[in-house]
Amino acid sequence: APAPGRVVRALHRAVEAARSPSPAPNSGPPPSRTRTEEVLSRLRGCQARLTNTPLDPGAVRAMDDAAHTLCVLMGRPSAHQAVLAAERHLAGTA
């Protein structure tokens, strides 16, 4: 059976992110710790919601929105890189 469309799209984005050279991190001032913690917490809440209701389109949209927001905030091309950057920023090691 073919994979669901959202899985295929996520895999495509992951492959493209892996093939693309990583841009230099934001050269501007870092985001505030408060905003970083807020967006990272929202992403983790969306992950929990999506785990509980994986077929809920609202949960999928909320997760995509939170991941995109964190990517833009941290200046990273993938959600994984953005989460790592946010965690380093909050730990004070960025």
PyMOL Python script that loads the backbone (N, CA, C, O; Angstrom):
from pymol import cmd

cmd.read_pdbstr("""\
ATOM      1  N   ALA A   1       0.844  -1.185   0.000  1.00  0.00           N
ATOM      2  CA  ALA A   1       0.000   0.000   0.000  1.00  0.00           C
ATOM      3  C   ALA A   1       0.884   1.240   0.000  1.00  0.00           C
ATOM      4  O   ALA A   1       1.903   1.268   0.689  1.00  0.00           O
ATOM      5  N   PRO A   2       0.515   2.252  -0.753  1.00  0.00           N
ATOM      6  CA  PRO A   2       1.315   3.482  -0.766  1.00  0.00           C
ATOM      7  C   PRO A   2       1.252   4.194   0.595  1.00  0.00           C
ATOM      8  O   PRO A   2       0.265   4.096   1.325  1.00  0.00           O
ATOM      9  N   ALA A   3       2.320   4.898   0.900  1.00  0.00           N
ATOM     10  CA  ALA A   3       2.382   5.659   2.152  1.00  0.00           C
ATOM     11  C   ALA A   3       1.427   6.846   2.070  1.00  0.00           C
ATOM     12  O   ALA A   3       1.176   7.369   0.984  1.00  0.00           O
ATOM     13  N   PRO A   4       0.889   7.278   3.229  1.00  0.00           N
ATOM     14  CA  PRO A   4       0.024   8.470   3.236  1.00  0.00           C
ATOM     15  C   PRO A   4       0.782   9.688   2.695  1.00  0.00           C
ATOM     16  O   PRO A   4       2.002   9.786   2.825  1.00  0.00           O
ATOM     17  N   GLY A   5       0.043  10.593   2.098  1.00  0.00           N
ATOM     18  CA  GLY A   5       0.631  11.784   1.491  1.00  0.00           C
ATOM     19  C   GLY A   5       1.480  12.596   2.445  1.00  0.00           C
ATOM     20  O   GLY A   5       2.540  13.085   2.057  1.00  0.00           O
ATOM     21  N   ARG A   6       1.037  12.753   3.698  1.00  0.00           N
ATOM     22  CA  ARG A   6       1.809  13.560   4.648  1.00  0.00           C
ATOM     23  C   ARG A   6       3.133  12.910   4.976  1.00  0.00           C
ATOM     24  O   ARG A   6       4.112  13.604   5.250  1.00  0.00           O
ATOM     25  N   VAL A   7       3.184  11.577   4.955  1.00  0.00           N
ATOM     26  CA  VAL A   7       4.438  10.869   5.208  1.00  0.00           C
ATOM     27  C   VAL A   7       5.389  11.083   4.038  1.00  0.00           C
ATOM     28  O   VAL A   7       6.580  11.328   4.232  1.00  0.00           O
ATOM     29  N   VAL A   8       4.861  10.990   2.836  1.00  0.00           N
ATOM     30  CA  VAL A   8       5.682  11.196   1.637  1.00  0.00           C
ATOM     31  C   VAL A   8       6.220  12.624   1.622  1.00  0.00           C
ATOM     32  O   VAL A   8       7.394  12.838   1.320  1.00  0.00           O
ATOM     33  N   ARG A   9       5.374  13.601   1.943  1.00  0.00           N
ATOM     34  CA  ARG A   9       5.828  14.998   1.969  1.00  0.00           C
ATOM     35  C   ARG A   9       6.893  15.218   3.038  1.00  0.00           C
ATOM     36  O   ARG A   9       7.885  15.904   2.788  1.00  0.00           O
ATOM     37  N   ALA A  10       6.705  14.653   4.214  1.00  0.00           N
ATOM     38  CA  ALA A  10       7.690  14.804   5.294  1.00  0.00           C
ATOM     39  C   ALA A  10       9.021  14.171   4.902  1.00  0.00           C
ATOM     40  O   ALA A  10      10.082  14.736   5.168  1.00  0.00           O
ATOM     41  N   LEU A  11       8.969  13.014   4.280  1.00  0.00           N
ATOM     42  CA  LEU A  11      10.186  12.350   3.831  1.00  0.00           C
ATOM     43  C   LEU A  11      10.889  13.188   2.762  1.00  0.00           C
ATOM     44  O   LEU A  11      12.112  13.322   2.779  1.00  0.00           O
ATOM     45  N   HIS A  12      10.115  13.747   1.836  1.00  0.00           N
ATOM     46  CA  HIS A  12      10.688  14.594   0.788  1.00  0.00           C
ATOM     47  C   HIS A  12      11.382  15.806   1.407  1.00  0.00           C
ATOM     48  O   HIS A  12      12.497  16.149   1.015  1.00  0.00           O
ATOM     49  N   ARG A  13      10.724  16.460   2.377  1.00  0.00           N
ATOM     50  CA  ARG A  13      11.330  17.621   3.038  1.00  0.00           C
ATOM     51  C   ARG A  13      12.609  17.228   3.771  1.00  0.00           C
ATOM     52  O   ARG A  13      13.593  17.968   3.740  1.00  0.00           O
ATOM     53  N   ALA A  14      12.603  16.078   4.424  1.00  0.00           N
ATOM     54  CA  ALA A  14      13.789  15.632   5.158  1.00  0.00           C
ATOM     55  C   ALA A  14      14.953  15.354   4.217  1.00  0.00           C
ATOM     56  O   ALA A  14      16.094  15.702   4.520  1.00  0.00           O
ATOM     57  N   VAL A  15      14.674  14.735   3.088  1.00  0.00           N
ATOM     58  CA  VAL A  15      15.732  14.449   2.112  1.00  0.00           C
ATOM     59  C   VAL A  15      16.277  15.748   1.538  1.00  0.00           C
ATOM     60  O   VAL A  15      17.491  15.903   1.408  1.00  0.00           O
ATOM     61  N   GLU A  16      15.401  16.680   1.193  1.00  0.00           N
ATOM     62  CA  GLU A  16      15.852  17.969   0.657  1.00  0.00           C
ATOM     63  C   GLU A  16      16.686  18.733   1.677  1.00  0.00           C
ATOM     64  O   GLU A  16      17.699  19.337   1.325  1.00  0.00           O
ATOM     65  N   ALA A  17      16.266  18.710   2.943  1.00  0.00           N
ATOM     66  CA  ALA A  17      17.024  19.403   3.991  1.00  0.00           C
ATOM     67  C   ALA A  17      18.398  18.767   4.161  1.00  0.00           C
ATOM     68  O   ALA A  17      19.387  19.468   4.371  1.00  0.00           O
ATOM     69  N   ALA A  18      18.463  17.439   4.070  1.00  0.00           N
ATOM     70  CA  ALA A  18      19.742  16.744   4.220  1.00  0.00           C
ATOM     71  C   ALA A  18      20.669  17.033   3.047  1.00  0.00           C
ATOM     72  O   ALA A  18      21.886  17.103   3.219  1.00  0.00           O
ATOM     73  N   ARG A  19      20.109  17.199   1.868  1.00  0.00           N
ATOM     74  CA  ARG A  19      20.924  17.454   0.671  1.00  0.00           C
ATOM     75  C   ARG A  19      21.351  18.907   0.553  1.00  0.00           C
ATOM     76  O   ARG A  19      22.353  19.206  -0.096  1.00  0.00           O
ATOM     77  N   SER A  20      20.606  19.810   1.171  1.00  0.00           N
ATOM     78  CA  SER A  20      20.888  21.236   1.057  1.00  0.00           C
ATOM     79  C   SER A  20      21.997  21.631   2.022  1.00  0.00           C
ATOM     80  O   SER A  20      22.039  21.144   3.152  1.00  0.00           O
ATOM     81  N   PRO A  21      22.881  22.498   1.592  1.00  0.00           N
ATOM     82  CA  PRO A  21      23.886  22.983   2.539  1.00  0.00           C
ATOM     83  C   PRO A  21      23.203  23.806   3.621  1.00  0.00           C
ATOM     84  O   PRO A  21      22.265  24.556   3.352  1.00  0.00           O
ATOM     85  N   SER A  22      23.676  23.658   4.815  1.00  0.00           N
ATOM     86  CA  SER A  22      23.088  24.401   5.930  1.00  0.00           C
ATOM     87  C   SER A  22      23.464  25.869   5.810  1.00  0.00           C
ATOM     88  O   SER A  22      24.639  26.206   5.661  1.00  0.00           O
ATOM     89  N   PRO A  23      22.474  26.731   5.876  1.00  0.00           N
ATOM     90  CA  PRO A  23      22.791  28.155   5.827  1.00  0.00           C
ATOM     91  C   PRO A  23      23.488  28.565   7.121  1.00  0.00           C
ATOM     92  O   PRO A  23      23.358  27.903   8.150  1.00  0.00           O
ATOM     93  N   ALA A  24      24.207  29.638   7.051  1.00  0.00           N
ATOM     94  CA  ALA A  24      24.834  30.153   8.265  1.00  0.00           C
ATOM     95  C   ALA A  24      23.736  30.533   9.246  1.00  0.00           C
ATOM     96  O   ALA A  24      22.691  31.044   8.842  1.00  0.00           O
ATOM     97  N   PRO A  25      23.962  30.289  10.522  1.00  0.00           N
ATOM     98  CA  PRO A  25      22.947  30.692  11.509  1.00  0.00           C
ATOM     99  C   PRO A  25      22.669  32.181  11.402  1.00  0.00           C
ATOM    100  O   PRO A  25      23.473  32.940  10.861  1.00  0.00           O
ATOM    101  N   ASN A  26      21.525  32.587  11.923  1.00  0.00           N
ATOM    102  CA  ASN A  26      21.156  34.003  11.878  1.00  0.00           C
ATOM    103  C   ASN A  26      22.309  34.855  12.374  1.00  0.00           C
ATOM    104  O   ASN A  26      22.901  34.571  13.416  1.00  0.00           O
ATOM    105  N   SER A  27      22.621  35.886  11.632  1.00  0.00           N
ATOM    106  CA  SER A  27      23.694  36.772  12.050  1.00  0.00           C
ATOM    107  C   SER A  27      23.157  37.911  12.913  1.00  0.00           C
ATOM    108  O   SER A  27      23.928  38.684  13.482  1.00  0.00           O
ATOM    109  N   GLY A  28      21.848  38.009  13.004  1.00  0.00           N
ATOM    110  CA  GLY A  28      21.243  39.038  13.832  1.00  0.00           C
ATOM    111  C   GLY A  28      21.239  38.634  15.292  1.00  0.00           C
ATOM    112  O   GLY A  28      21.807  37.606  15.660  1.00  0.00           O
ATOM    113  N   PRO A  29      20.610  39.427  16.110  1.00  0.00           N
ATOM    114  CA  PRO A  29      20.551  39.091  17.534  1.00  0.00           C
ATOM    115  C   PRO A  29      19.753  37.804  17.742  1.00  0.00           C
ATOM    116  O   PRO A  29      18.807  37.533  17.001  1.00  0.00           O
ATOM    117  N   PRO A  30      20.125  37.024  18.730  1.00  0.00           N
ATOM    118  CA  PRO A  30      19.383  35.783  18.980  1.00  0.00           C
ATOM    119  C   PRO A  30      17.975  36.110  19.485  1.00  0.00           C
ATOM    120  O   PRO A  30      17.745  37.178  20.051  1.00  0.00           O
ATOM    121  N   PRO A  31      17.045  35.188  19.276  1.00  0.00           N
ATOM    122  CA  PRO A  31      15.691  35.426  19.790  1.00  0.00           C
ATOM    123  C   PRO A  31      15.717  35.441  21.321  1.00  0.00           C
ATOM    124  O   PRO A  31      16.635  34.908  21.944  1.00  0.00           O
ATOM    125  N   SER A  32      14.717  36.046  21.898  1.00  0.00           N
ATOM    126  CA  SER A  32      14.667  36.077  23.359  1.00  0.00           C
ATOM    127  C   SER A  32      14.484  34.664  23.891  1.00  0.00           C
ATOM    128  O   SER A  32      13.876  33.812  23.241  1.00  0.00           O
ATOM    129  N   ARG A  33      15.012  34.433  25.067  1.00  0.00           N
ATOM    130  CA  ARG A  33      14.879  33.114  25.691  1.00  0.00           C
ATOM    131  C   ARG A  33      13.401  32.809  25.947  1.00  0.00           C
ATOM    132  O   ARG A  33      12.969  31.663  25.815  1.00  0.00           O
ATOM    133  N   THR A  34      12.630  33.834  26.313  1.00  0.00           N
ATOM    134  CA  THR A  34      11.211  33.636  26.590  1.00  0.00           C
ATOM    135  C   THR A  34      10.472  33.171  25.340  1.00  0.00           C
ATOM    136  O   THR A  34       9.690  32.222  25.388  1.00  0.00           O
ATOM    137  N   ARG A  35      10.726  33.849  24.220  1.00  0.00           N
ATOM    138  CA  ARG A  35      10.055  33.470  22.968  1.00  0.00           C
ATOM    139  C   ARG A  35      10.506  32.091  22.509  1.00  0.00           C
ATOM    140  O   ARG A  35       9.689  31.302  22.035  1.00  0.00           O
ATOM    141  N   THR A  36      11.793  31.790  22.642  1.00  0.00           N
ATOM    142  CA  THR A  36      12.310  30.478  22.260  1.00  0.00           C
ATOM    143  C   THR A  36      11.642  29.384  23.090  1.00  0.00           C
ATOM    144  O   THR A  36      11.219  28.361  22.552  1.00  0.00           O
ATOM    145  N   GLU A  37      11.552  29.600  24.380  1.00  0.00           N
ATOM    146  CA  GLU A  37      10.919  28.604  25.257  1.00  0.00           C
ATOM    147  C   GLU A  37       9.436  28.445  24.923  1.00  0.00           C
ATOM    148  O   GLU A  37       8.908  27.333  24.941  1.00  0.00           O
ATOM    149  N   GLU A  38       8.774  29.547  24.620  1.00  0.00           N
ATOM    150  CA  GLU A  38       7.346  29.512  24.269  1.00  0.00           C
ATOM    151  C   GLU A  38       7.106  28.673  23.005  1.00  0.00           C
ATOM    152  O   GLU A  38       6.220  27.819  22.984  1.00  0.00           O
ATOM    153  N   VAL A  39       7.888  28.917  21.967  1.00  0.00           N
ATOM    154  CA  VAL A  39       7.696  28.206  20.695  1.00  0.00           C
ATOM    155  C   VAL A  39       8.100  26.738  20.837  1.00  0.00           C
ATOM    156  O   VAL A  39       7.429  25.859  20.297  1.00  0.00           O
ATOM    157  N   LEU A  40       9.187  26.466  21.555  1.00  0.00           N
ATOM    158  CA  LEU A  40       9.611  25.087  21.761  1.00  0.00           C
ATOM    159  C   LEU A  40       8.569  24.317  22.580  1.00  0.00           C
ATOM    160  O   LEU A  40       8.304  23.149  22.298  1.00  0.00           O
ATOM    161  N   SER A  41       7.991  24.947  23.568  1.00  0.00           N
ATOM    162  CA  SER A  41       6.932  24.310  24.363  1.00  0.00           C
ATOM    163  C   SER A  41       5.695  24.029  23.514  1.00  0.00           C
ATOM    164  O   SER A  41       5.061  22.982  23.646  1.00  0.00           O
ATOM    165  N   ARG A  42       5.365  24.977  22.642  1.00  0.00           N
ATOM    166  CA  ARG A  42       4.214  24.774  21.754  1.00  0.00           C
ATOM    167  C   ARG A  42       4.463  23.599  20.812  1.00  0.00           C
ATOM    168  O   ARG A  42       3.562  22.798  20.562  1.00  0.00           O
ATOM    169  N   LEU A  43       5.681  23.498  20.293  1.00  0.00           N
ATOM    170  CA  LEU A  43       6.027  22.383  19.417  1.00  0.00           C
ATOM    171  C   LEU A  43       5.895  21.052  20.164  1.00  0.00           C
ATOM    172  O   LEU A  43       5.350  20.089  19.625  1.00  0.00           O
ATOM    173  N   ARG A  44       6.380  21.000  21.368  1.00  0.00           N
ATOM    174  CA  ARG A  44       6.300  19.758  22.150  1.00  0.00           C
ATOM    175  C   ARG A  44       4.849  19.419  22.496  1.00  0.00           C
ATOM    176  O   ARG A  44       4.486  18.244  22.526  1.00  0.00           O
ATOM    177  N   GLY A  45       4.029  20.411  22.753  1.00  0.00           N
ATOM    178  CA  GLY A  45       2.613  20.164  22.982  1.00  0.00           C
ATOM    179  C   GLY A  45       1.937  19.611  21.733  1.00  0.00           C
ATOM    180  O   GLY A  45       1.092  18.719  21.813  1.00  0.00           O
ATOM    181  N   CYS A  46       2.318  20.150  20.586  1.00  0.00           N
ATOM    182  CA  CYS A  46       1.768  19.654  19.313  1.00  0.00           C
ATOM    183  C   CYS A  46       2.211  18.220  19.053  1.00  0.00           C
ATOM    184  O   CYS A  46       1.436  17.414  18.538  1.00  0.00           O
ATOM    185  N   GLN A  47       3.451  17.899  19.406  1.00  0.00           N
ATOM    186  CA  GLN A  47       3.941  16.528  19.248  1.00  0.00           C
ATOM    187  C   GLN A  47       3.103  15.562  20.084  1.00  0.00           C
ATOM    188  O   GLN A  47       2.730  14.486  19.618  1.00  0.00           O
ATOM    189  N   ALA A  48       2.815  15.956  21.311  1.00  0.00           N
ATOM    190  CA  ALA A  48       1.998  15.104  22.189  1.00  0.00           C
ATOM    191  C   ALA A  48       0.591  14.944  21.626  1.00  0.00           C
ATOM    192  O   ALA A  48       0.042  13.842  21.620  1.00  0.00           O
ATOM    193  N   ARG A  49       0.008  16.044  21.152  1.00  0.00           N
ATOM    194  CA  ARG A  49      -1.337  15.985  20.573  1.00  0.00           C
ATOM    195  C   ARG A  49      -1.353  15.085  19.340  1.00  0.00           C
ATOM    196  O   ARG A  49      -2.283  14.301  19.153  1.00  0.00           O
ATOM    197  N   LEU A  50      -0.335  15.196  18.507  1.00  0.00           N
ATOM    198  CA  LEU A  50      -0.260  14.399  17.289  1.00  0.00           C
ATOM    199  C   LEU A  50      -0.043  12.924  17.619  1.00  0.00           C
ATOM    200  O   LEU A  50      -0.538  12.050  16.907  1.00  0.00           O
ATOM    201  N   THR A  51       0.685  12.646  18.682  1.00  0.00           N
ATOM    202  CA  THR A  51       0.875  11.255  19.111  1.00  0.00           C
ATOM    203  C   THR A  51      -0.457  10.641  19.534  1.00  0.00           C
ATOM    204  O   THR A  51      -0.736   9.479  19.238  1.00  0.00           O
ATOM    205  N   ASN A  52      -1.271  11.426  20.225  1.00  0.00           N
ATOM    206  CA  ASN A  52      -2.565  10.931  20.706  1.00  0.00           C
ATOM    207  C   ASN A  52      -3.623  10.849  19.607  1.00  0.00           C
ATOM    208  O   ASN A  52      -4.500   9.987  19.643  1.00  0.00           O
ATOM    209  N   THR A  53      -3.534  11.751  18.632  1.00  0.00           N
ATOM    210  CA  THR A  53      -4.523  11.776  17.544  1.00  0.00           C
ATOM    211  C   THR A  53      -3.809  11.947  16.207  1.00  0.00           C
ATOM    212  O   THR A  53      -3.887  13.017  15.604  1.00  0.00           O
ATOM    213  N   PRO A  54      -3.111  10.907  15.731  1.00  0.00           N
ATOM    214  CA  PRO A  54      -2.287  11.052  14.529  1.00  0.00           C
ATOM    215  C   PRO A  54      -3.061  11.350  13.245  1.00  0.00           C
ATOM    216  O   PRO A  54      -2.474  11.837  12.279  1.00  0.00           O
ATOM    217  N   LEU A  55      -4.342  11.073  13.217  1.00  0.00           N
ATOM    218  CA  LEU A  55      -5.117  11.314  11.999  1.00  0.00           C
ATOM    219  C   LEU A  55      -5.903  12.619  12.031  1.00  0.00           C
ATOM    220  O   LEU A  55      -6.636  12.924  11.090  1.00  0.00           O
ATOM    221  N   ASP A  56      -5.756  13.388  13.102  1.00  0.00           N
ATOM    222  CA  ASP A  56      -6.476  14.652  13.242  1.00  0.00           C
ATOM    223  C   ASP A  56      -5.802  15.719  12.370  1.00  0.00           C
ATOM    224  O   ASP A  56      -4.661  16.098  12.633  1.00  0.00           O
ATOM    225  N   PRO A  57      -6.498  16.202  11.339  1.00  0.00           N
ATOM    226  CA  PRO A  57      -5.884  17.209  10.464  1.00  0.00           C
ATOM    227  C   PRO A  57      -5.493  18.488  11.219  1.00  0.00           C
ATOM    228  O   PRO A  57      -4.504  19.133  10.871  1.00  0.00           O
ATOM    229  N   GLY A  58      -6.249  18.845  12.228  1.00  0.00           N
ATOM    230  CA  GLY A  58      -5.914  20.028  13.022  1.00  0.00           C
ATOM    231  C   GLY A  58      -4.605  19.844  13.774  1.00  0.00           C
ATOM    232  O   GLY A  58      -3.818  20.781  13.903  1.00  0.00           O
ATOM    233  N   ALA A  59      -4.377  18.635  14.268  1.00  0.00           N
ATOM    234  CA  ALA A  59      -3.131  18.345  14.977  1.00  0.00           C
ATOM    235  C   ALA A  59      -1.949  18.388  14.019  1.00  0.00           C
ATOM    236  O   ALA A  59      -0.869  18.858  14.377  1.00  0.00           O
ATOM    237  N   VAL A  60      -2.154  17.899  12.809  1.00  0.00           N
ATOM    238  CA  VAL A  60      -1.085  17.923  11.799  1.00  0.00           C
ATOM    239  C   VAL A  60      -0.754  19.364  11.426  1.00  0.00           C
ATOM    240  O   VAL A  60       0.418  19.730  11.339  1.00  0.00           O
ATOM    241  N   ARG A  61      -1.784  20.184  11.203  1.00  0.00           N
ATOM    242  CA  ARG A  61      -1.561  21.591  10.854  1.00  0.00           C
ATOM    243  C   ARG A  61      -0.866  22.338  11.991  1.00  0.00           C
ATOM    244  O   ARG A  61       0.045  23.133  11.755  1.00  0.00           O
ATOM    245  N   ALA A  62      -1.300  22.079  13.222  1.00  0.00           N
ATOM    246  CA  ALA A  62      -0.685  22.747  14.372  1.00  0.00           C
ATOM    247  C   ALA A  62       0.786  22.358  14.501  1.00  0.00           C
ATOM    248  O   ALA A  62       1.627  23.202  14.812  1.00  0.00           O
ATOM    249  N   MET A  63       1.096  21.101  14.267  1.00  0.00           N
ATOM    250  CA  MET A  63       2.479  20.637  14.338  1.00  0.00           C
ATOM    251  C   MET A  63       3.316  21.291  13.239  1.00  0.00           C
ATOM    252  O   MET A  63       4.423  21.763  13.499  1.00  0.00           O
ATOM    253  N   ASP A  64       2.795  21.320  12.023  1.00  0.00           N
ATOM    254  CA  ASP A  64       3.513  21.963  10.916  1.00  0.00           C
ATOM    255  C   ASP A  64       3.764  23.443  11.209  1.00  0.00           C
ATOM    256  O   ASP A  64       4.853  23.956  10.953  1.00  0.00           O
ATOM    257  N   ASP A  65       2.754  24.120  11.745  1.00  0.00           N
ATOM    258  CA  ASP A  65       2.875  25.540  12.053  1.00  0.00           C
ATOM    259  C   ASP A  65       3.926  25.775  13.136  1.00  0.00           C
ATOM    260  O   ASP A  65       4.764  26.668  13.008  1.00  0.00           O
ATOM    261  N   ALA A  66       3.881  24.976  14.197  1.00  0.00           N
ATOM    262  CA  ALA A  66       4.847  25.139  15.290  1.00  0.00           C
ATOM    263  C   ALA A  66       6.259  24.836  14.808  1.00  0.00           C
ATOM    264  O   ALA A  66       7.200  25.541  15.171  1.00  0.00           O
ATOM    265  N   ALA A  67       6.418  23.798  13.996  1.00  0.00           N
ATOM    266  CA  ALA A  67       7.746  23.444  13.475  1.00  0.00           C
ATOM    267  C   ALA A  67       8.280  24.556  12.579  1.00  0.00           C
ATOM    268  O   ALA A  67       9.450  24.927  12.672  1.00  0.00           O
ATOM    269  N   HIS A  68       7.420  25.086  11.710  1.00  0.00           N
ATOM    270  CA  HIS A  68       7.844  26.167  10.815  1.00  0.00           C
ATOM    271  C   HIS A  68       8.235  27.407  11.617  1.00  0.00           C
ATOM    272  O   HIS A  68       9.248  28.043  11.327  1.00  0.00           O
ATOM    273  N   THR A  69       7.443  27.746  12.611  1.00  0.00           N
ATOM    274  CA  THR A  69       7.741  28.918  13.445  1.00  0.00           C
ATOM    275  C   THR A  69       9.092  28.766  14.119  1.00  0.00           C
ATOM    276  O   THR A  69       9.877  29.713  14.163  1.00  0.00           O
ATOM    277  N   LEU A  70       9.369  27.573  14.650  1.00  0.00           N
ATOM    278  CA  LEU A  70      10.651  27.351  15.321  1.00  0.00           C
ATOM    279  C   LEU A  70      11.805  27.422  14.325  1.00  0.00           C
ATOM    280  O   LEU A  70      12.864  27.962  14.644  1.00  0.00           O
ATOM    281  N   CYS A  71      11.611  26.881  13.118  1.00  0.00           N
ATOM    282  CA  CYS A  71      12.655  26.959  12.083  1.00  0.00           C
ATOM    283  C   CYS A  71      12.984  28.414  11.755  1.00  0.00           C
ATOM    284  O   CYS A  71      14.156  28.781  11.669  1.00  0.00           O
ATOM    285  N   VAL A  72      11.964  29.234  11.573  1.00  0.00           N
ATOM    286  CA  VAL A  72      12.172  30.643  11.246  1.00  0.00           C
ATOM    287  C   VAL A  72      12.825  31.361  12.419  1.00  0.00           C
ATOM    288  O   VAL A  72      13.770  32.127  12.231  1.00  0.00           O
ATOM    289  N   LEU A  73      12.332  31.119  13.615  1.00  0.00           N
ATOM    290  CA  LEU A  73      12.862  31.774  14.810  1.00  0.00           C
ATOM    291  C   LEU A  73      14.335  31.467  15.009  1.00  0.00           C
ATOM    292  O   LEU A  73      15.121  32.353  15.345  1.00  0.00           O
ATOM    293  N   MET A  74      14.712  30.204  14.800  1.00  0.00           N
ATOM    294  CA  MET A  74      16.088  29.788  15.048  1.00  0.00           C
ATOM    295  C   MET A  74      16.964  29.889  13.796  1.00  0.00           C
ATOM    296  O   MET A  74      18.176  29.688  13.870  1.00  0.00           O
ATOM    297  N   GLY A  75      16.354  30.201  12.643  1.00  0.00           N
ATOM    298  CA  GLY A  75      17.130  30.339  11.412  1.00  0.00           C
ATOM    299  C   GLY A  75      17.710  29.030  10.929  1.00  0.00           C
ATOM    300  O   GLY A  75      18.840  28.989  10.444  1.00  0.00           O
ATOM    301  N   ARG A  76      16.944  27.958  11.059  1.00  0.00           N
ATOM    302  CA  ARG A  76      17.414  26.631  10.660  1.00  0.00           C
ATOM    303  C   ARG A  76      16.471  26.053   9.605  1.00  0.00           C
ATOM    304  O   ARG A  76      15.283  26.374   9.597  1.00  0.00           O
ATOM    305  N   PRO A  77      16.995  25.195   8.707  1.00  0.00           N
ATOM    306  CA  PRO A  77      16.177  24.677   7.611  1.00  0.00           C
ATOM    307  C   PRO A  77      15.296  23.490   7.976  1.00  0.00           C
ATOM    308  O   PRO A  77      14.378  23.162   7.224  1.00  0.00           O
ATOM    309  N   SER A  78      15.542  22.845   9.095  1.00  0.00           N
ATOM    310  CA  SER A  78      14.721  21.682   9.465  1.00  0.00           C
ATOM    311  C   SER A  78      14.294  21.803  10.916  1.00  0.00           C
ATOM    312  O   SER A  78      14.938  22.470  11.725  1.00  0.00           O
ATOM    313  N   ALA A  79      13.185  21.134  11.223  1.00  0.00           N
ATOM    314  CA  ALA A  79      12.669  21.178  12.595  1.00  0.00           C
ATOM    315  C   ALA A  79      13.675  20.566  13.568  1.00  0.00           C
ATOM    316  O   ALA A  79      13.860  21.071  14.675  1.00  0.00           O
ATOM    317  N   HIS A  80      14.318  19.489  13.156  1.00  0.00           N
ATOM    318  CA  HIS A  80      15.303  18.842  14.033  1.00  0.00           C
ATOM    319  C   HIS A  80      16.435  19.809  14.383  1.00  0.00           C
ATOM    320  O   HIS A  80      16.808  19.939  15.549  1.00  0.00           O
ATOM    321  N   GLN A  81      16.977  20.483  13.373  1.00  0.00           N
ATOM    322  CA  GLN A  81      18.049  21.447  13.622  1.00  0.00           C
ATOM    323  C   GLN A  81      17.554  22.609  14.476  1.00  0.00           C
ATOM    324  O   GLN A  81      18.284  23.109  15.332  1.00  0.00           O
ATOM    325  N   ALA A  82      16.325  23.037  14.246  1.00  0.00           N
ATOM    326  CA  ALA A  82      15.767  24.149  15.022  1.00  0.00           C
ATOM    327  C   ALA A  82      15.583  23.772  16.485  1.00  0.00           C
ATOM    328  O   ALA A  82      15.856  24.576  17.377  1.00  0.00           O
ATOM    329  N   VAL A  83      15.120  22.547  16.732  1.00  0.00           N
ATOM    330  CA  VAL A  83      14.956  22.090  18.116  1.00  0.00           C
ATOM    331  C   VAL A  83      16.310  22.042  18.818  1.00  0.00           C
ATOM    332  O   VAL A  83      16.446  22.500  19.952  1.00  0.00           O
ATOM    333  N   LEU A  84      17.309  21.485  18.136  1.00  0.00           N
ATOM    334  CA  LEU A  84      18.652  21.416  18.737  1.00  0.00           C
ATOM    335  C   LEU A  84      19.188  22.821  19.034  1.00  0.00           C
ATOM    336  O   LEU A  84      19.760  23.063  20.096  1.00  0.00           O
ATOM    337  N   ALA A  85      18.999  23.736  18.090  1.00  0.00           N
ATOM    338  CA  ALA A  85      19.467  25.110  18.288  1.00  0.00           C
ATOM    339  C   ALA A  85      18.716  25.777  19.439  1.00  0.00           C
ATOM    340  O   ALA A  85      19.321  26.491  20.238  1.00  0.00           O
ATOM    341  N   ALA A  86      17.420  25.554  19.531  1.00  0.00           N
ATOM    342  CA  ALA A  86      16.621  26.137  20.619  1.00  0.00           C
ATOM    343  C   ALA A  86      17.056  25.575  21.966  1.00  0.00           C
ATOM    344  O   ALA A  86      17.164  26.314  22.945  1.00  0.00           O
ATOM    345  N   GLU A  87      17.305  24.281  22.016  1.00  0.00           N
ATOM    346  CA  GLU A  87      17.756  23.682  23.283  1.00  0.00           C
ATOM    347  C   GLU A  87      19.123  24.232  23.699  1.00  0.00           C
ATOM    348  O   GLU A  87      19.358  24.507  24.876  1.00  0.00           O
ATOM    349  N   ARG A  88      20.022  24.389  22.717  1.00  0.00           N
ATOM    350  CA  ARG A  88      21.341  24.965  23.035  1.00  0.00           C
ATOM    351  C   ARG A  88      21.178  26.404  23.508  1.00  0.00           C
ATOM    352  O   ARG A  88      21.831  26.823  24.463  1.00  0.00           O
ATOM    353  N   HIS A  89      20.310  27.162  22.844  1.00  0.00           N
ATOM    354  CA  HIS A  89      20.077  28.554  23.215  1.00  0.00           C
ATOM    355  C   HIS A  89      19.545  28.648  24.653  1.00  0.00           C
ATOM    356  O   HIS A  89      19.997  29.485  25.435  1.00  0.00           O
ATOM    357  N   LEU A  90      18.594  27.792  24.987  1.00  0.00           N
ATOM    358  CA  LEU A  90      18.009  27.824  26.328  1.00  0.00           C
ATOM    359  C   LEU A  90      18.999  27.345  27.392  1.00  0.00           C
ATOM    360  O   LEU A  90      18.939  27.776  28.543  1.00  0.00           O
ATOM    361  N   ALA A  91      19.911  26.450  26.999  1.00  0.00           N
ATOM    362  CA  ALA A  91      20.911  25.953  27.939  1.00  0.00           C
ATOM    363  C   ALA A  91      22.078  26.943  28.093  1.00  0.00           C
ATOM    364  O   ALA A  91      22.928  26.798  28.972  1.00  0.00           O
ATOM    365  N   GLY A  92      22.089  27.953  27.212  1.00  0.00           N
ATOM    366  CA  GLY A  92      23.151  28.950  27.275  1.00  0.00           C
ATOM    367  C   GLY A  92      24.435  28.503  26.602  1.00  0.00           C
ATOM    368  O   GLY A  92      25.499  29.067  26.854  1.00  0.00           O
ATOM    369  N   THR A  93      24.342  27.478  25.735  1.00  0.00           N
ATOM    370  CA  THR A  93      25.547  26.983  25.065  1.00  0.00           C
ATOM    371  C   THR A  93      25.540  27.319  23.582  1.00  0.00           C
ATOM    372  O   THR A  93      26.364  26.799  22.830  1.00  0.00           O
ATOM    373  N   ALA A  94      24.632  28.172  23.151  1.00  0.00           N
ATOM    374  CA  ALA A  94      24.555  28.509  21.715  1.00  0.00           C
ATOM    375  C   ALA A  94      25.567  29.564  21.348  1.00  0.00           C
ATOM    376  O   ALA A  94      25.644  29.967  20.187  1.00  0.00           O
TER     377      ALA A  94
END
""", "prot")
cmd.dss("prot")
cmd.show_as("cartoon", "prot")
cmd.util.cbc("prot")
cmd.orient("prot")
